[in-house]
Amino acid sequence: MTSPLDLPSPSLRRRTVLQAAGGALLASGAALPLRALAQNEPLRVGLPIPLTGPFAAEARAVQQGAELAIKEFNAAGGRRAELLVRDDKLNPQEAVTRTVELIEKDRAHFIVGSVSAAVQLSVNNATKQRKIIYNSVSQSDSINEAKDFSKYTFHECLNPHMTAGAVARYAFPKMGKRVVFLTADYAYGHEMSRGFLAAGKAFGIEVLADIRHPLGQTDFSSYFPRILALKPDVLVVCNFGRDQSIAFRQAGDFGVKQKSKIIAPLLMHSGRMVDGHEVYADIIGGTGYYWGMEESTPSARAFNTAFRAANGGTAPTDYAGLGYAGVRNLLAAAKQAGSTDSDRVAEALQALRSDAYKGPTYYRACDHQSVQSVLIVESKPAAQAKGKDDIFRIVATEAPDEARMRSCAELGHA
């Protein structure tokens, strides 16, 4: 069967042009070279991500997943796709500059990417002004809210309310009610702590303190004496990337692990791979994807097999999954729409029901948030591991459930 994006044969194209434009236009050559170019040009997906800076490992994983999605789409035949990767340097203004260049200079049809909650809002602002679809792969609550949302805004990633809420519902009944937060002082940290607070109300948690630290903190030694003095049952570490790894390591050095349980909304696959089990031992956290899902989920098994084949046998991380699904779903919608028109593709993407790599997902109508499962994981000791990538144990899975998401009315949608 010919797909909607398959190119017509040269003879069919010529007949169509002749019928539509007439012999005089053909003789003059006016507009025909540009039209032929438009019919043959690839689907261009822009990918602004922080290839330099503290989130570089996660960004590279997003790129690897996106590259696999492009490869598979092209292997299926029909109109080809092209990935345009740019370094946003984890800087909102740089991200806007690169995004505008992708749209206006490189003529990207769609934008996927961002690994920072703050950066993605800047990218979203640039894309919605230009009526270009943006599928974000960074955790954010704000991007779903009416003030930042547009019909061209989609959110492939879990959001903090979903992630923190799932971890809270698992951890607080088992670990205690006296809670201290160690929170990165920017959008990601604020939204994650808010998610824990919202879910924690049902369990009657008592917040002893919310201690803020700047992004890129390299020394947490001044924070831990205060945390120990408060004697919490649970320390909630709401940060990301190298901040998280350093905080976990120093928490162990200061004996915090011996005094309190430590949980995090999101356990970083890349950080655990670098730092090893000792740093992450006894810490519970959430994630959107872990390759170990392949034992029970056929789409995860297929994704893992393809990813390993393309990346020297390395298993995909959670952010590789986001890059893969973020691009794959957009291309599927464009193929279904038979067009690169933003309105038509957005309509097809909103209607898409997908099982790209982790079981069924779909985009909620009011805010285009991906409705999906949340995994609760803990670090696996080396003695239990079956290979270098075998780093987590899935202890629980919270199924997709709109009832546990912020309501459309709460987000400001009519």
Buried (B, 14 or more C-beta within 10 A) or exposed (E): EEEEBEBEEEEEBBEEBEEEBEEEBEEEEEEBEEBBEEEEBEBBBBBBBBBEBBBBBBBBBBBBBBBBBBBBBBEEEBBBBBBBBBBBBBBBEBBBBBBBBBBEEEEBBBBBBBBBBBBBBBBBBBBBEBBBBBBBBBBBBBBBBBEBBBBBBBBBBBBBBBBBBBBBBBBBEEBBBBBBBBBBBBBBBBBBBBBBBBBBEEBEBEBBBBBBBEBEBEEBEEBBEEBBEBEBBBBBBBBBBBBBBBBBBBBBEBEBBEBBBBBBBBBBBBBBBEBBBEBBBEBBBBBBBBBBBBEEBEBBBBBBEBBBEBBEEBBBBBBBBBBBBBBBBBBBBBBBBBBBBBEBBBBBBBEBEBBBBBBBBBBBEBBBBBBBBBBBBBBBEEEEBEEEBBBBBBEBBBEBEEEBBBEBEEBBBE
